[in-house]
Amino acid sequence: MAARWIQAEVSLLTTRSRCAYYISVLRRAIWPDDGDGSTGVSEAECHGLSAKERLSVARNRARSAFIQFFPSKHGNNGDD
């Protein structure tokens, strides 16, 4: 009986919409959105860069923020 209940609860918590919600919350926690749909890269950082280069800068910053957000099991911060 308890196993069925646990299975049902896990199924509810891992639906596609719930997983999308969890990812959204995690993304906002790591990379807060200022509401304008921007990439989070300042104009000074973007000066003279193409759209593709700006996206690359934003992607690298997001990757770095994501790595730093989670503690490493090896005691480093993911810079190796």
MDAnalysis code that builds the backbone (N, CA, C; Angstrom):
import MDAnalysis as mda
import numpy as np

u = mda.Universe.empty(240, n_residues=80, atom_resindex=np.repeat(np.arange(80), 3), trajectory=True)
u.add_TopologyAttr("name", ["N", "CA", "C"] * 80)
u.add_TopologyAttr("resid", np.arange(1, 81))
u.add_TopologyAttr("resname", ["MET", "ALA", "ALA", "ARG", "TRP", "ILE", "GLN", "ALA", "GLU", "VAL", "SER", "LEU", "LEU", "THR", "THR", "ARG", "SER", "ARG", "CYS", "ALA", "TYR", "TYR", "ILE", "SER", "VAL", "LEU", "ARG", "ARG", "ALA", "ILE", "TRP", "PRO", "ASP", "ASP", "GLY", "ASP", "GLY", "SER", "THR", "GLY", "VAL", "SER", "GLU", "ALA", "GLU", "CYS", "HIS", "GLY", "LEU", "SER", "ALA", "LYS", "GLU", "ARG", "LEU", "SER", "VAL", "ALA", "ARG", "ASN", "ARG", "ALA", "ARG", "SER", "ALA", "PHE", "ILE", "GLN", "PHE", "PHE", "PRO", "SER", "LYS", "HIS", "GLY", "ASN", "ASN", "GLY", "ASP", "ASP"])
u.atoms.positions = np.array([
    [0.823, -1.199, 0.000],
    [0.000, 0.000, 0.000],
    [0.867, 1.263, 0.000],
    [1.855, 1.320, 0.901],
    [2.731, 2.489, 0.967],
    [3.543, 2.630, -0.312],
    [3.974, 1.516, -0.887],
    [4.763, 1.561, -2.116],
    [3.942, 2.167, -3.252],
    [2.677, 1.824, -3.333],
    [1.812, 2.392, -4.374],
    [1.630, 3.889, -4.186],
    [1.460, 4.284, -2.927],
    [1.299, 5.704, -2.636],
    [2.555, 6.465, -3.035],
    [3.726, 5.940, -2.661],
    [4.992, 6.591, -3.011],
    [5.134, 6.673, -4.529],
    [4.830, 5.597, -5.217],
    [4.925, 5.587, -6.673],
    [3.985, 6.636, -7.290],
    [2.784, 6.740, -6.765],
    [1.831, 7.724, -7.277],
    [2.316, 9.148, -7.028],
    [2.850, 9.409, -5.849],
    [3.359, 10.740, -5.523],
    [4.554, 11.105, -6.398],
    [5.479, 10.172, -6.592],
    [6.637, 10.419, -7.452],
    [6.175, 10.687, -8.878],
    [5.192, 9.937, -9.339],
    [4.648, 10.154, -10.683],
    [4.060, 11.555, -10.819],
    [3.356, 12.010, -9.792],
    [2.783, 13.362, -9.833],
    [3.870, 14.434, -9.829],
    [4.924, 14.208, -9.072],
    [6.004, 15.194, -8.963],
    [6.914, 15.233, -10.179],
    [6.844, 14.210, -11.010],
    [7.761, 14.144, -12.153],
    [7.034, 14.209, -13.496],
    [5.853, 14.793, -13.510],
    [5.164, 14.983, -14.788],
    [5.945, 16.008, -15.615],
    [5.679, 16.030, -16.895],
    [6.371, 16.974, -17.790],
    [6.187, 18.415, -17.320],
    [4.962, 18.775, -16.950],
    [4.715, 20.159, -16.534],
    [5.414, 20.488, -15.219],
    [5.443, 19.538, -14.273],
    [6.140, 19.791, -13.004],
    [7.640, 19.933, -13.232],
    [8.207, 19.079, -14.073],
    [9.645, 19.177, -14.369],
    [9.965, 20.510, -15.044],
    [9.098, 20.954, -15.949],
    [9.293, 22.257, -16.589],
    [9.250, 23.371, -15.544],
    [8.344, 23.248, -14.593],
    [8.246, 24.235, -13.514],
    [9.519, 24.241, -12.674],
    [10.012, 23.057, -12.295],
    [11.233, 22.974, -11.483],
    [12.410, 23.603, -12.216],
    [12.534, 23.333, -13.498],
    [13.625, 23.912, -14.289],
    [13.489, 25.427, -14.352],
    [12.263, 25.907, -14.501],
    [12.022, 27.346, -14.534],
    [12.427, 28.010, -13.221],
    [12.047, 27.403, -12.112],
    [12.405, 27.946, -10.799],
    [13.921, 27.936, -10.615],
    [14.554, 26.854, -11.003],
    [16.007, 26.750, -10.892],
    [16.692, 27.799, -11.761],
    [16.201, 27.987, -12.996],
    [16.795, 28.980, -13.887],
    [16.675, 30.383, -13.296],
    [15.513, 30.714, -12.747],
    [15.333, 32.038, -12.152],
    [16.204, 32.221, -10.917],
    [16.441, 31.147, -10.167],
    [17.287, 31.232, -8.978],
    [18.744, 31.465, -9.366],
    [19.164, 30.829, -10.452],
    [20.554, 30.957, -10.897],
    [20.753, 32.225, -11.703],
    [19.795, 32.537, -12.577],
    [19.939, 33.642, -13.513],
    [18.652, 34.455, -13.502],
    [18.507, 35.371, -12.541],
    [17.259, 36.145, -12.444],
    [16.988, 36.917, -13.737],
    [15.737, 36.929, -14.140],
    [15.308, 37.615, -15.356],
    [14.850, 39.006, -14.980],
    [15.307, 39.988, -15.753],
    [14.880, 41.342, -15.461],
    [13.570, 41.687, -16.160],
    [12.959, 40.690, -16.804],
    [11.649, 40.886, -17.393],
    [11.639, 41.360, -18.825],
    [12.797, 41.729, -19.365],
    [12.789, 42.234, -20.737],
    [13.222, 41.190, -21.755],
    [13.441, 39.971, -21.309],
    [13.817, 38.907, -22.230],
    [15.261, 38.975, -22.682],
    [16.053, 39.785, -21.996],
    [17.448, 39.936, -22.407],
    [18.263, 38.707, -22.024],
    [19.492, 38.661, -22.511],
    [20.359, 37.520, -22.238],
    [21.074, 37.638, -20.912],
    [20.945, 38.778, -20.225],
    [21.644, 38.966, -18.971],
    [23.053, 39.497, -19.153],
    [23.406, 39.846, -20.372],
    [24.727, 40.380, -20.674],
    [24.572, 41.887, -20.852],
    [25.420, 42.656, -20.172],
    [25.286, 44.108, -20.210],
    [25.668, 44.676, -21.572],
    [25.208, 45.902, -21.835],
    [25.538, 46.579, -23.093],
    [27.049, 46.776, -23.235],
    [27.727, 47.059, -22.119],
    [29.177, 47.247, -22.171],
    [29.875, 45.976, -22.622],
    [29.394, 44.827, -22.145],
    [29.977, 43.548, -22.538],
    [29.677, 43.227, -23.999],
    [28.575, 43.741, -24.507],
    [28.123, 43.411, -25.858],
    [28.627, 44.375, -26.922],
    [29.187, 45.490, -26.514],
    [29.583, 46.519, -27.478],
    [30.475, 45.933, -28.564],
    [30.018, 46.040, -29.800],
    [30.796, 45.558, -30.934],
    [30.672, 44.074, -31.219],
    [29.847, 43.353, -30.457],
    [29.699, 41.912, -30.672],
    [28.468, 41.632, -31.538],
    [28.576, 40.617, -32.343],
    [27.425, 40.186, -33.136],
    [26.421, 39.488, -32.227],
    [25.230, 39.262, -32.754],
    [24.195, 38.570, -31.977],
    [24.675, 37.180, -31.580],
    [25.352, 36.514, -32.484],
    [25.866, 35.170, -32.194],
    [26.915, 35.212, -31.089],
    [27.776, 36.228, -31.099],
    [28.793, 36.367, -30.052],
    [28.160, 36.720, -28.712],
    [27.133, 37.581, -28.734],
    [26.424, 37.922, -27.481],
    [25.776, 36.681, -26.880],
    [25.187, 35.853, -27.736],
    [24.576, 34.617, -27.262],
    [25.633, 33.697, -26.658],
    [26.792, 33.637, -27.266],
    [27.873, 32.809, -26.743],
    [28.338, 33.303, -25.373],
    [28.444, 34.622, -25.220],
    [28.830, 35.203, -23.929],
    [27.785, 34.849, -22.879],
    [26.517, 35.019, -23.225],
    [25.433, 34.703, -22.289],
    [25.447, 33.224, -21.931],
    [25.657, 32.370, -22.921],
    [25.685, 30.924, -22.677],
    [26.833, 30.562, -21.731],
    [27.997, 31.135, -21.946],
    [29.146, 30.850, -21.077],
    [28.911, 31.353, -19.663],
    [28.298, 32.524, -19.526],
    [27.990, 33.039, -18.187],
    [26.970, 32.152, -17.485],
    [25.967, 31.694, -18.225],
    [24.955, 30.810, -17.631],
    [25.584, 29.504, -17.198],
    [26.449, 28.931, -18.025],
    [27.120, 27.674, -17.682],
    [27.960, 27.856, -16.419],
    [28.697, 28.943, -16.354],
    [29.525, 29.212, -15.184],
    [28.672, 29.385, -13.927],
    [27.568, 30.135, -14.042],
    [26.676, 30.335, -12.895],
    [26.068, 29.017, -12.450],
    [25.698, 28.173, -13.409],
    [25.105, 26.882, -13.089],
    [26.097, 26.000, -12.346],
    [27.336, 25.967, -12.815],
    [28.372, 25.152, -12.177],
    [28.647, 25.652, -10.760],
    [28.698, 26.970, -10.595],
    [28.977, 27.527, -9.272],
    [27.805, 27.366, -8.320],
    [26.602, 27.223, -8.853],
    [25.406, 27.095, -8.023],
    [25.397, 25.794, -7.232],
    [25.903, 24.713, -7.843],
    [25.881, 23.408, -7.209],
    [27.235, 23.077, -6.598],
    [27.243, 22.590, -5.343],
    [28.519, 22.195, -4.743],
    [29.071, 20.950, -5.446],
    [30.373, 20.920, -5.552],
    [31.019, 19.777, -6.192],
    [31.248, 18.671, -5.174],
    [31.075, 17.437, -5.603],
    [31.330, 16.320, -4.698],
    [32.823, 16.097, -4.482],
    [33.658, 16.779, -5.284],
    [35.110, 16.611, -5.175],
    [35.772, 17.775, -4.425],
    [34.974, 18.697, -3.943],
    [35.522, 19.788, -3.143],
    [36.065, 20.940, -3.948],
    [35.860, 20.941, -5.268],
    [36.279, 22.100, -6.058],
    [35.045, 22.788, -6.580],
    [35.235, 23.891, -7.303],
    [34.080, 24.624, -7.790],
    [33.835, 24.421, -9.272],
    [34.390, 23.372, -9.849],
    [34.139, 23.065, -11.237],
    [35.063, 23.734, -12.212],
    [36.100, 24.408, -11.706],
    [37.022, 25.132, -12.585],
    [38.102, 24.247, -13.174],
    [38.154, 22.967, -12.800],
    [39.231, 22.131, -13.316],
    [38.912, 21.550, -14.660],
])
